[in-house]
Amino acid sequence: MPILPMNPPSSITPFKVSVGINFSFLKHAPTRRVHRVARKRWSDRMGIWKDCGVRCVGGASAESVKDSVDENKTSRFNGFANVDESSDIDSYDEYWDYDTDDEEGEEEEEEEYDSSFDEEIEDMGKVKGGSSTINGLIEREGALLHKGNVSSIFPYKLDKFQKEAINEILAKKSVVVSAPTGAGKTAIAEAAAVNCLCQEKRIIYTTPLKALSNQKLYEFEERFGAERVGLVTGDTSIRPHAQIIVMTTEILRNIMYSIGEIEAGRLDDVGSIVLDEVHYLSDPHRGTVWEELIVGCPKHIRLLCMSATVANPVDLGDWITQIHGECSTVTTNKRPVPLRWYFAFKNNTHTKIESLLDKKKRKLNKKVAPKSTSRRDMAPRVPSMEGVANALDENDLLPAIVFIFSRKECDNSATSLSSAGVSLTSQKEKEAIIEEIEKLRAEQPEAIRHKLVKALIGGITSHHAGCLPGWKGLVENLFQQGLIKLIYATETLAAGINMPARTTVISKVSRRRGANGVQELMHNELLQMAGRAGRRGYDTLGNCIILQTLFDGPQVPVGIISKGPEPLTSQFRSGYSLVLNLLQMYELEGAKKFVQRSFRSYLAGMGLRRREQEIKKLKKEVAALTKEVEKSLTNNGCSSEEEFRSAQESFDIEKVELERLVQLGKKARATSVENFLKKRDFPVPVLLDTSVGTGAKTEILPVLVLAYEDSSSAMNEDWMICLGADNQFYKTQLISLVGIYEDVYYPSQSLEEIDRMLLDVKSMKWKKLNKRVFSVRGSVHTAKLAFKIPRRREMIEVKYPNDISERIENRKERLTEANAQLVTSMRHKVKQSRGKNSAQQRLMLSKRKLKASSRMVRDLESYRKASWADFMGITEILKKSGALHPESLKIRPLGEVSREIHGDNELWLALALTHPSTQLLNEASLAGFIASLVAADCASKPQISASYPPPEKVVSLVLELESIQGQLFEWESLYVGAPLGGSEMDVRLSGVVVAWAQGCNWDQIMKGTSLDDGDVARLLTRTLDMLRQISGSKFLLADMKNAARKAYVAMNRSPLKDILK
């Protein structure tokens, strides 16, 4: 099978054919229509085959390229059952499929093709759309830029939405662009850059991720010339005074605050700011950064906000118009490469791939629906990863990205395929991959993941946050070259660099979300991953395949797709940094005006009124459609309704009986655990079920039973206090204990110390996980005991008695039969009312919209009161802590440290760094202490093992800080309703960081911890970043800054040095 290469910019080195003409102009993803125009002209001059549909790679001949395209055209979907290739996109629901614009008028495009093309190709490299075209345009036109000459920088005809957005930019407006992944939003940003350069203005391009910033740097260097492009990050600056600057959004926000007054004298030479991935504004943790930046942006700067498809881009555009200046909103739902949805399930011994939707693209394809949703019927349909890989290869659907929400499963899937003898690469491709691996081994030997090398050579690998960046960079580079055919990746790849494939595979459409249990994916999340499918210029279709799982059949993804995209919501919140920065620049009234200009305030004003109007309209629609449906029901009779009601009652009876038997089993198991506990002295290791709610994934955690909360009550009903391996205290009852530790256990701390722990914990406020399990955070002191709790694999799960287990299984079978009867009666009911389907569907859709709008109104109403109240609450905390003067609100030294140190909780970091004992730490101990402050964000796994114990100095300091931490918790709960977070301390990995600071190599570090390479690298880089901030502080003491500087130098070595480049 010939190589069909990827086409993101700069992914493939352009080659020159014998006459010396450079093909680099094709790398900017021309559409199929323009390919035809271009290739006709090229064929006349060079004799290249006239219907070349892909870029020639390496030294490929025109004949081999023709073979590649013929195979691509004829073999696509070969082996698929009932895939209707010729059917048009149905306009019923724009979210089922995405398509390109009409291709009528293609001949006109050929006539309109720029005549300069024939002249430009006479000079090597001076092709339409190249950097020389941009240079000439800037030199010739200056500020006299218009839509005609801007379009000349592109080697292909722009889409309608791109032209519209560029016209608005040239009209000196801010612009919001909402378009699917891969639609071509970057072209709009490039036009904005040319516009700024012609006016001798600078442009700042922001991204949410450092990896994306690096990618954009390389793309823009190639597009505009390296001398025009720079990069600014927290630890690196490359040509910071260049005309085009790339940086993360947080960096620009911090720059805006640090420069000074918001309205005067700032960024005078900047013409535009591009906010890429502006839909991050809805991110609960980081969204406030985007809002602060937009509100604080100087009025002379035009904003270009580029977002994936969202439900309410007009809200964002109108808000920017209100607070910043005129802003136009440009939207499209068209994809350059249409996306098709498929479903994969096991059929006997083979994995079958069928269209998810019927031919009209409106409903579920009946051929993929299971007989029932019972586990008995679903289990045989779950395909293996090996079966999926074979199906992808057989149907010519590679290269593909398979999204799996587990790092371990990603690695296991790749290695198991390799162990089974699966290889997807030719001998020449294997040699090319080996060459790249050896280059990485020579530069960064620590980055090599030895267990995956064999799979990688065969074109199969994994990609996730547990890998070092060097390995991830290797994988990304090989994939973009077309050498890797199959990647198993976590969802982080979907939000990362541009790596489109022919196919994406979604392993599950539901996932666990912390305390909320298992939930379905959001529409935007699903589209973010699915949207990686379809390589512009190479594939006529992108394919997203969703896999059958034990719990989710094809109905679930259909429901997610039909919901449509979620709206942008405000995550604006007042934090310590925001309050201090605003009070530095404004009086209190000025700060209030800033807060009232937030997106949250807008949605609670104009947006709220719009939603209320929508609700009135929807209520009228629902009332009218309800009458229509009721009339249809009266005409059709109610026999199916009675059948359905009877089946529902039978199902409910069986369900209640099953739940009763499960409770009997739990009580019997509790009795067994009780008998075991009576024979042991506390503390006793056991297994605790901490699952949060019905339907949640079972979460079993090793814990130590320390004592009964009230020894006078009956043992069965008594609450027990336990310490978990995750260093959390749990209050629970016997019925939640599911396993025992049969060996003799010796606690690592004395009984007197354990008693002191119990005295502290009993007075704390417990958080409810479920009706029988509550939790509260442990301390550094308890971490030592938690660290030594036996692991789950060393314990034995207690089963239900055999007779109860048999009765439960029998009842499950009866429940399955009742469910099947219920489904059958439901089908009869639907069939009888088929004549009213249109009204029913419209009624259901209107009700969903009404429910969503009503929920948004409730949220918006709560916004009205929250923003300023939170601001004033944080102001009070800053006064109490001594960071602000209580009357004048002048910032004191503690507040200045809080302003210049960036983190999740700036006041807490300032309190920790200015503590007298912190000043006494040497460089290695300071690094270990900093690690304890940032570890919670880097390594939150409950059971972490490390062979490097935390230094006593660090442990002592953390214990001293616990009283200050408790005081801060109390203030935050009093003034803003709950702790703000970001002030957790975890010393479990401090010893690892100290060892690295003292010179241990990477292999030694990794052998001493249970974490993945990527997790350790993240912890160390976060520590390095904090050390860098400390060493550059204006307000911390000189001794600490010197210690931080020495620690930074000692730690900043390979592979971390390569990460920070």
N, C-alpha and C positions, 0 to 999 in steps of 0.2 A: 504494500500500500504506500503511495507516494506521500511525502511530507506536505501537509497544508499548514504553513506557518501562521503564527499569531501576527497581529498587526497593531499593537499599541505603539505610539511614537517612540522612536529610538530603540525599539526592541530588536531590530534586525539590521546588521551592517549592510548598507547599500553596496551593490556590486556594479562593475562596469563591464559591458559587453565589449566585443572586440573593437568597435569603432569609438570607444571611449566615452559613451554617453552615460551619465549618472542617473540611476533610477530612484534617487532619494526622495524626489517629489511625491512618489507614491506612498510614502510611509505615513502620510497624514490621513489615511483612511478615506479615500475617495469612494463615492457610492458606485453601485453597479452601473448606473446610467452613464456616469462620467467615464468609467472604465472603458465603456464601449466607444465613446467619442475619442478618448486618448489613444486607445489601442488601434483605431482605424488610421489615425495619423502616423503612429509609430510604424505600423505595418507597411505603409507606403514607402517609408524611408529606409527601413532596415530589413524588410523581408520577414519580420517576426509574424508568426501565425496570427491571423486576423481575429480570432475569437479567444484570445488569452484572457482567462478569468481570474488568475491568481498571479501574485508576484513571483518571478523567478528567484530561486534561492541558491546560493553557492554558485556552482558552475552549471546549473541545469540548462539543458538545451530547450529550444522552442518546442521540439517534438515531445520531450518529456513533460513539459508544462501542459501541452495539449492533452496528453494521456492523463495527467493529474486532474484536469478539469473535467474530462469526460467521465472519469471514475467518480469524481465528486458529484456530478450531475446524475449519473445513472444509479449509483449505489446508495444514495442517501435514503435512509429508512428502509433499505432492503431487508426483508424479513419481518417488517412490521405488519400486524394484522389490522386491516380496516382503518388505515390512516388516509383520510381524504385530502390529498395534496392539492386538488384543484379547487376546493371549496373556498369561496370568498369569506373575508372577515364579516361576521354578522355584527351589525351596529347596535344590537340589543343592549349589550353591556360592554363598555369600552375597556373594561379590565380583564376580560377573558383573553383577548389577543391584542398585540400591538403590531401595527403594520407601518410600512413606509407610505409616503405620499404617492398619488397616482403617477404612473409613468407615461401617461399620455403626453404627447408633445415632445417626445424624445428627439425627433428629427429637428425640432426647433432648437433644442439645446445645442445640437451639433452646429447649426448655423450661427448661434450666438457665441460659440466658443471663442475665447480671446485670440485675436489674430496675432498677438505678440508671441504666442506659443511657438509658432514655426521659426520665428527669428531667435527666440531665446535658446532653443535647443542647439543652435549652432555653436554656442559657447558652453563648455563643460561646466556643470553645476549651476548655470544661470537659467534654471527652469522656473516656470510659473509656480509661485508659492514658496520658493526657497528663500534663504536669508538674504541673498543678493537682491531679490525683488523687494523685500522689506527695506533694505538699505537705500535702494534707489528711490523708493516711494517717499521715505523720510527726507532724503536730500532734495528731491525735486519739488515735493508738494508743500513741505513745511506744515503750517497750520491750516492750509486750504484742503482739508480732508473731506471727502464726501463718500456716499455709499458705493459709488462706482469704483473708485480706486481702492477702497478698503477691501472689496471683494477680490481684487486682483492678487492678494497675498495668499489665496487659497487655490490649490490645483483642482478644485472640484466646485460644482455649483452648490451654493448654500441652500439649506432647507428654509422653508417659509418662516419658521419661528426664529431661526438664526438671523435672517435678514431683518425681521421686525425688531429684534432686540438690538442689533447693531444700529439701526436707524434711530432708535430711542437714545442710544449712547451718544451718537453724533449730534443729537438734538440737546445735548448737555443735561440729560436727565439721569437720575438713578434708575436702576432696572432690577426687578426680581424675575428670575427665570426658573420655571418649574418644568422639568422634563425627565423622562426615564433615564436610567443608567445607560451610558453609551450613545445617547442621542446626539452628542456633539456640542455640549455646553462649553468645552474648552475653546472651541473656535471663537466663541463670543468674547471670552476673556482675552484671546490673542488680538482680536480687533480692538478691544478697549486699550490694550497695551500699545498698539501702533498709534492709536489716537493720542494717547498721552505723550509718546515719544515725539510725534510730530509737533506737539505744542510745547516741547522741552519741559515736560512735567514727568515726575516719577509716578510709578504705580506699585502698589503693595498687594501681593497675592497671598492670602492666608488659607491654611488648611487645618483640619482638626487633628491631624496626626503627623508626627515627625517623618515617618516613612513616606507619606504623601508629599511633604515639603521637599524631601530629597529627590523624589521622582520628578516633581515639577521643576526643580532646579535643572536637572539634566535635560528635560524636554525643552525648556526655554533657552538654555545655553545653545542647544542645537538649532533652535528656531530663530533666535535673535542675535546669537553670537555671545560667547562667554563673557566678553568685556562689558556687556550690557546687563548681566544678570548676577544677583547676589543672594546670599542666604544668611538669615540671622536666627540662631537658636539660643537656648540658655547657655550652651557651652561652646558654640562654634559661630564664627562670623566669617563669611566668604564675600569679599567685595561689598561690604555693608553700605557703601555710598553709590552703588550701581543704580541705574535708572529703573530696573525691575527688581524688586526685593521680594523674596519668598520667605514666609515665616509661619509659625503656628498662630492660631487666633489668640491664645493666652499671652504670647509674647507681645503682640501688638496692643492688647488691652493694657498690659503692664507698662509698655512704652508710653501710651497715652496718659496714664496716671502719673508717670514719673517726670514727664516733660513739664507739667505745670498747669497753668490756667486752661480751662477747657475751651474758651472761645478765642483766645488771642495768641498769635504768634507761634502756632504749632503746626508742623508738617506743611509749611507754606508751599513747598515745592512739590507736594503730592497732588496729583490730579484725580486719581481713582484708587479705591480699595476694592479688591475682589474678595468676597467671602464665599469660598467654595464649601460645598456640603453644609449650607446654612440650615438645613433641616436638623442639624445637631442642636439648634436652639431649643428643641423639645427634650433634649437629654436631661434627665433629672439631676445628674451630677455636674455637668459642664455647661448646660444651656444658658445659664445666667451670664457667662462670659460674652456670648454673642450679643445679648441685649445690652450689656454695659458698653460694649464697643460701638454699637449703632447709636445709642443715646449720646455717647460722648464724642462721636465723630465730628470734627469741625465742618461747618456748613459748606465750605468751598469745595470739599471733596465729594465726588460722586461715588455712590455705592453700586456695585454689581453683585447681587446676592444670587447664587446658583444653588438650586435645591433639586433633590430627587422629587418624584411625583408626590404631592401632598394634597389634602382635601381643600385647604383654604389659603392658597398663595395670595389671593387678593387681600386678605386681612393683613398679611405682612407688608404688601406694597402700600396699602392705604395708611398703615401705621407709620411707615417711613416717610410718606408724603406729609403726614401731620407733624412729625417731630423734627424732620431733617430737611426736606425739600421735595420737589416734584419727583415722583417715582412711578414708572410704568410697570405693569405686570404682564409677562409673556409666558404663556403655557402651551404645552403640547403633550399629548399622550401617545404620539407616534414614535415607534422605534425604527431606526434605520434597518435593523434586521428583525423581522417579526418574531414574536415569541410564541411557541406552541407548548401546550401542557400535555404531559403523558403520565401514565400510572403503570408501575411495574409490580408484578406479583408472581408467585411461584405457581406454575401450572403443571402438576405431576412432577416431573424431574427438571423441567426447564423454566427459566425466567422469561415471562411473557411481558411485552411492552405494548400497551394499547393507548389510544387517545383517551384522555381523561374526560373529555366532553363529547357530546353527540355531534352529528354533522352540522347542526344549526348553531353550535357553540353556546347553547343556552343551558343545557341540563347535563347531568351526569350520564356518561356513556354506560348503558346497562351491561355491557360486556365486561366491565371492570368491577361491577358491584358484587360483593360476597353474598352468599345465601342468607347469612344473618351476621349480626355484630357480636355474637358470642365468641369467646376465646377458642372454643372447640372448632368453629368454622374459620376463624381468622388465622390460627397458628399454622396450619398447613400452607397458607398463602404467603407467608413471610419469606422473601427470597434471601439467599446468602449473598455476601459481598462478592464471593467468587462467581456466583451465577450472574450477578449484576454486571461485573466486569466483562464476562464473556459475552453477554447480551450487547453491551456497548460496543465491543470490538466487532462482533458479527454484523451489527447494523450500521457500521461506519459512523458511530457517534462520538468518536474520540477526536481531539483531546477533550477530557471531561474533568470537572471538579465535583467531588462527592462531599457534601457538607454533613459532618457528624458532630454532635454536640459533646464530644468527649475526646480529650487528647489521647487517652490510652487506646480507645477504639480506633482512632485514626492510625496510630502506629501499628496496632495489631492487624488491621485490615491490609495495610501495605505489606507487612512482613509475611502474613499468611499467604497472600497471593504469590509472593516470591518463592516461599517454601513449597508451594504447590506446583512450581515450575512455570508459572505464567511470566512471559516476557513480551513486551510490546514494541521493542526496538530492533532495528537492523544492526548488523555488525558495525557498519560505519557510524551509526548513531551511538552505539555502545562506546566506541573509541572516543568519540567527541565528548561524551559524558565523563568518561574516565579522565580525560585530559583536564576538564574543568574541576573535577574532584581533587586531582593532584595539585592543581594551582591553589585551591583553597587549603589543602593540607600543608602546603609550603608556607602559606601566609598566616593561617589561623588553624593550627592543628587541633585546638580545643573545640572548634566548631563542628568537626566531623562527627556525625552520628553513625557509629560503626554498624549498629544493628540494621540500619536502613540502606547501607551502601549497595548491597546486592540488589535490592528492590529498585533503587534509583537507577542503576545501570540498565535495568530492564524497563525503564520508563515509568516506574510507579513509585510514589513516595507520599509523605505526609507533610503538613504545614500547619503549625499552631504556635501559641505563645510559649510553649515549653521548649522550643528550639532556640538556639543562639541566632542572633541576626545574620551572622555569616552564613549559616546553613540555609536560613530562609532566603537570603539573597541569592545563593546558588540555585535553589529550587525555582525561584521566580525567574532568574535569568534563563535557565534551561527550558522552562515552560514557555517563555516568550520566544525562544528559538525554535519551538516545535519539537524539542527532543524528549520532553516528558509528556506522556499521553494521559496519565491518570493521577490526580492528586486527591488525597483524603485530607480535608481541612476543616477546622472549626469555623464558626461564623465570623471570626476576626478577619479572615481573608476577604469576606464580602465587603467589609468597610475599609479595606486596605488599598494597596496599589492596584493599578489597572491590569488585570489579568483575565481577559475574556477567553472563553472556551467555546467549542461547538455545543457542548452540553453541560448542564448542571444537574446534579442529582441531590435531592433533599431526602435524607434518611428518615427524618421524623418531622411532623408538623406540629408537635407539641414538645414542651420542655419544662424542666423544673425551674421555678423562679423563687428561690429562697423560701421565705416563710409563707409565700402565697401558694406553694405546692406546684403541681403540674398544670400548665396552661397552654392553650393553643398559641401558635405564633401569631403575631400581628401581621396585617396585610403588608405593611411597609417592610417588615423584617423578611417575609417570604419573597417579596419582589426584589429586595436588595441582593439576596442570594441568587434567585432565579435570573435576575437581570444580567448576570455574568455570562449568560449563554448568548452566542451569536457574535461572530467576529466580523466586524464591518469590512466589506471588501472581499470576504472569503466565503462566508456562509449565506445562503439565501434564506435560511431559517435558523433561529436559535431554539434549542430544545430544553425544557425543564421536565425532568422525570421525578415523580414523587413515589417513594417506596411504601408498600404495604407494611404495616407493623402489627404487633400483637393487639394494640389498643386502637389504632386509627386506620380506618379504611378510606376509600376514595371520597366519601361524603364530606370528610373534614376539610381537605384542601379546597374542595369546591365552595364550601361555606366561607372559608377565609378569603378566597379570591373575590367572591361576590360582594363582600363587605365594602370593597373599595379602599382607597388609602385613608389613613388616619390624618386628622388635622394637626397643624402646628399648634402647640400649646406653650404657654409661657412658663419658664422655670426660674424666673427672676426671683432672687432672694437677697436679703441683706445679710452680708457676712462681715466679719471684722475688717477685712481689707477694704471692702466697699465703703463702709461707714467712715473709716479713718481717712481714706483718700478724698472722699467728698467733703469731710470737715476740714481737710487741709486746704481745699480749693474754694469752699463756699462758707457762708454763714448758714445757720440751720435752715432758714427759709429757702435758700438756694439749693441745699441738699434735698429738701422736700420736693422742689420742682423737678429735680433730676429723677427722683424715684417715681413721681407721678407721670413721667414721660415713658415709662416702661411699656413693653408689649402687654404685660399683665393688665396695666391700667387701661390701655387702649381696648383690649378685649372686654373689659368690664364696663366700657363706655359705649363707643360706636359699635363694636362687635356685638355687644349684648343686645342692643336695639335691633340689629340685623337678625340675630337669632330669634328674638321674640316675634318678629314679623314672619320668619320662616315657620315658627311653631303655629301661629294662627292659620297660615295657609295649609300646613300639613294636617291640622285638626279638621279643617273643612274637607280635605281629600279623604281622610280616614272615615269621617261620618258618611260621606256619599258612597264610598266603596263598601262600607259595612252594610248599608241598605241594599246595595246591588247583590252582595253575596247572600244575605238573608233571604232575599226574594228567590234566588236560584236554589237555595236549600229547600224552601217550601215547595217548589215545583218538582224537585227530584226525590222527595220522600226522605225517610229517616231510618230505613232498615239497616244500612251500613253503620249509621251512628250507634245503634243499639249493639250491633256485633262488636264494634270497637270498644264500647263502654264495658261490655262483659269481659273482653280480653284484657282490658286494663285492670279490672278488679282482680282477675286471676293472677296476673303478673304481680300486683301489689301484695297479694297474700303470700305468694311464694317468696318474694323478696323479704318480707317481714319475718317469715319462718327461718330463712337462711341467716338473717342477722341475729335471731334468737340463738341459733345453734353456734354461731361464731362466738357469741358472748359466753355461752356455756363452756366452749373450748378455752377461752381466755381465763375464765374463773378456775378451770381445772389446772391450767398451766400455772396460774398464780399460786394455787395450793402447793404444787410441786416446788416452786421457787421458795415459798414460805417455809416448807419443811427443810429445805436446804439451808436457808438463812438461820433457822433456829439452832443448827449445829455449828455455826461459825460465830466468831467474835468479829465485831466491826473494827476496821473497815473491811468490806467484802467486795471484790470485783464482780460485776454482773453486766448483762447487756440490757440497754434501755431503748425502747421504741419511742423516738421523738417525732414521728410523723405528724405533720400539721394539717389535720382536717381530712375529711372523707375523700377518697380518691387520690390522695397524695402518695407520692412514691415512699415506700417504707424506708425509714432512716434509722438504722441500728447503730448505736454508739456505745463503746465501752465506758462504764462509769464505776466509781467507788461508792457503795452505800456507806455513808459516814455515821448516820444516826437517824432515829425517828424524831419527827418534829414534836410529837406529843406521846410520850411513852405510856400514858394512862389509858389511851383509847385502844379499841380492838385492832389487832395487827392487820387484818384484811383491809380495814378502812383507813388505817393510819397513813399519814404523809411521811415520806422519807426524804432526807436531804442527801443528795449525791453530788459528787464532783466528777465531771466528764473529762474525757481525754482531750477535749477542745478547750479546757480550762474555763468551763462554764459550770456554775452550780445549777442543779436541777432539783426541783421539788416534785415528787411523783408518788404514785401508789403501786402496790404489788402487781396490779393487773397490767401495768405497762412494762414490767420486767420480763424479758423474753429469753434470757440465757444466763448461764452460770459459769464460774471458773472453778474447776474441780481441784486444781493444785493448791498447795498452801501458799498464801500471800503474805509477804512481809512489807509493810508500808515503809516508804523512804523517809518519813518524818515521824516524830514521836507522837504519842496519843495526846500529850499536853498541847503540842502545836496544832493538832487537828481540832481540839476543843476550842482553841482560840479562834480558829477559822470559823467554826460554827457560830460562835458568839457574834462575829462581825456580819455573817451572811443572813442571820435570822431577821435582822432589822432592815434589810435592803428591800427595795421595791421589785417584785417579781414580774416578769413578762410572761403572758399566757401563750403557750404554743398550741395546746389543745386542752380539753376540759380536765385532763388528768396529768398534764405536764406543764410546769412553769420553769423559767430559767432566769438567771441573773449572772452578770459578768464576774469572773474570778479576778484574782490579783496576781502580781508578780510572785508573791509569796506562795500562792497555791499552785503556780505553774510548775514548780519543782515536783510536787506530788502528782499532778496531772500527767506530767511527762513520763512517769514510771508506771502508769496503769497498763496492765497487759493488753495486747492487741486483740482485735475481734477474732482473728483466726485461732487464737489460743483458747478461746472460750467455746462452750457448747450451747447451741440453741435448744430450748426446751420445746418439744412438740406437743400438740394436742393428744389426748388419749385416742387409741385406735378406733374405738366404737364411735366417738364423736366425729373423728375425721371422716369415717365412712358415711355417716349420716350427712355431713356437710357436702361431700362429693355427690351423693344421691340428690340432695336438695338443689345443688347447682345444676344438675342435669334437668330437673323439673323446671327450674327457673329459665333455662335455655329454651325448653319447649314452650313455656308460656310466652317468652319473648318472641319466638318465631310466630306463634299464633297472633300475638299483638301486631307484629309487622304485617302479617297477611291481612288482618282486618283493617289495618291502616291503608293498605294498598286498595282494598275494596272500597273503602271510603273515598279515597282520592279518585279512583276510577269512576265511581258513581257521579262525582261532582266535576268530571272532566270538562263539561260545558262551561263551567265558571272559572277555569284555570286562570285566564287572563286577569279577571277581577281579583281573584285570591292572591295572585302574585303581586299585583300592584298594591293590594292592601298590606301584604306582609312587608313590602319594600317601604311603603309610607310609614308603617308603624316603626320599623327599624330606624328610619330617618328621624321620626318624631322622638323616639327614645334617646337617640344620640344627641339631638338638639336640646332636649330637656336636661340631659345630664350636663351638657356644656354650660347651659344657663346657670345651673346650680353651682358649678365650679366658678363661673365668672362672678357670680354674686359674692362668693366667699373671698375672691381676690380683692374686692373693693376695700375691705377692712384690714387685710393682712399686711400689705407692704409697708406702710408707714409705721404701723404698730410694731412690726418686727425691727424696723430701723431704730426706733426709739428704745425698744427693749435692749438691743445690742449696745446702744449708747450708754444705757444704765450699767451694763456689765463692764464696759470699758472704764466707766467712772469708778465702780467698785474695785476693780483690779489695780487702779492707779495708772492706767494707760491714758486717761483723759483727765484734765482738770475738772472738778465737779461743777464749777460755775461757768468759767469762760469757755470750756470745751477745748482748750488748747492742748495739743498733743504733747504728752510727756515722753521721756526716753523709752519707757516700755512700749508705748504706742508707736514710736518711730521704728523700733525693732519689728513690731508687728506689721508695719507698712512695707518694710523692705524684704522680709522673709516670706516667700510664697509657699503655701501649703494648704492642706485641707482645713486646718484650724489655726490661723495665724497667731491669735492671742495665746493659745496653748503652747505653740512652739516658742514664742517670745518668753513666756513664763519659765519654760524648761531650760532655754538657753541662757537666761540671765540668773538662774539659781546659783548661789555661791558655790555649791559643791561641783557644779558643772565646770567652773573655771579651773578646777584642780586636776582635771583629767589630762593624761598625756594623749598623743595623737591617735594611738591604736584604740585606747579606751573611749576616746571621743567618737571615733568612727563606730564602735560597738554601741554606744549610747544613742547616736543618731539613728542607727539601724533599728533600735527598739521603738523609736518614735514613728518610723515609716513602715515598719514590717507589716502592720495590720493591713495596709493597702496592697502590699506586694505578695504576701504569702498567708492567705487566710484559711488554709486547710486545717481542719481540726486536729489531725494527728500528724505532727511533724517530728521527725527524729533528726538529731544532730549530735555528732560525736564530740563537738567542740562546746564545752560548757560555757555559759555566760560568765564574764569576769565578775568577781565579787564587788569591785568598785562600781560597776554598772548596775548590778542588782541593788546595792545599797542606795545609790542615787535614785533609782526608780522607786524604791520603797519610800524614800523621803518625799518624792513628788506626788505620791498617792493622795496625801492630804490636800495638796493644792488642786490636784485633779478633781477630787471630790467636791471641793468648794466651787470650782468652775461648773461642774455638773449641776450643783444646787442653784447657782445663779442663772444658768441657761434654762433650767426647768422653771424657775420662778418668772423670768422676764420674757422668754420666748416660747414657753410651753413644753420644751423638751430639750435634751442635750443636742448640740449641733453636730456632734460626731467629729471625727478627725483627731480625737485626743486619746485614743487607745494606746497602750504600751504593751509590747510583746518582746520579752528578752530571749525567747527560745533560739533565735538565730543570731544573737549578738556575738556569740563565740565564733561563729563562722566568719563574720565580717572582720572581727579582730584578727583572726588567723590570716585572712587575705591581706589585711593592712600590715601584718608582720612578715609577709613574704611567702606564704604557702602558695604553691602553684595550683592551677585549675583542677587538675586530676585529684590532688589531695583534698581540695575543697569539696568536690562532687562526691568523693567517696565518703565524706563525713556528713552527708545530709541526704534525706529522702526526697528532696525537691528535684524538679526538672532543671536542666541547664538554664532555660529561659527565665524561670522564677528566681533563681539565684542571681542571674545577670540583672534582672529588674531590681532586686533588692540592693545590689551593689551600686547600680547606676543611680537609683534614687538617693542612696547615701552619698554618693559622689556629688550629685546635684546640690544637696543640702550643704555639704562641706564647702562647695564653691560659693554658695550664697553667704555662708558665714565668713569665709575669708575675705569677701569683698564688702562686708558690712561697714557702715560709717559709725555705728552706735555700739557695737559689741567691743569688749575689751581686747587689747592687743595680744595678750597671751593666748586667748582662745582662738583668735584669728590666725595666729602663727601655728598653733596646733592643728587647726583645720587645714591650713595650707600644706603642712607636712604630710598629713594623712591623705590628702588629695593626691599629692605627688606619688606616695607609696602605693596607692590603690589604682591609679590610672595607668594600667598596663594591660597587655593583651590577655583576653579578648575584649576587655572593656574599652580599651583605647580605640579599638576598631569600631565599637558601637557608637562612641561619642564623636566620631569624625563627622 
